[in-house]
Amino acid sequence: MVGQVKSKVKKSNEESCTSYVTLVATRIRAVIRSFFLLFFLIAEKLCYDGMRGYDKGSHHKMFS
């Protein structure tokens, strides 16, 4: 009887540990994904601004 209770407690502890690990893993994954999205957005904006500036410069060169 006591052995059954101990095994149940051990099992619940293991389950809580694994659920905590998966929670942390998903949280880390979400943070990494948000960082990547932010990085890509910034890179895209910089690239777009750079291309726009380059186009303006080439137009000015053509007109002058």
N, C-alpha and C positions, 0 to 999 in steps of 0.2 A: 504493500500500500504506500509506504513512504517512498519507495523507489519510483513508483509511477508519478508521484507528485514532483519529485526531483527532476525526472526526465521531462515532464511538462514545463517546468520552470526553465530548464536548460534550453529546451526547444524554443520557447517564447523569447528568451534572451538572444538566441542565435537569429531568430526572425527579425527582432527589433534591430539587431546589429546590421543585418543585411539590408533591411529597409532604410536604415540611416545611411549606409554606404551608397545605396542607389540614389537616395535623396541628394546627398552631397555630389555624386557624380553628375546627376541631371542638372544640378545648380551650376556646377563648374562648366558643364557643356553649354548651358544657356549663356553664361557670362562670356565664354570664349566666342560663341556664335554672335553675340551682340557686339563684341570687340571687332570681330571680322567684318560684320556689316558696317559698323562705324568707319573702320579703316577703308573699306571699299567705297563707301559714300564720299569720304574725304578725298581719296585718290581720284575718284571719278570727277569730282568737282574741280580739283586742282588741274586735272588733265583737260577738262572742258574749258576752264578759264584760260589755261595755257594755249590751247588750240584757238580759242576765240581771239586772244591777244595776238597770236601768230598771224591769224587771218587779217586782223586789222592792220598789223604791221606790213604785211605783203600788199594789201590794198593801198596803203599810204605810199609804199615804194612805187607801185605801178602808176599812181596818179602824179607823183612828183617827178 
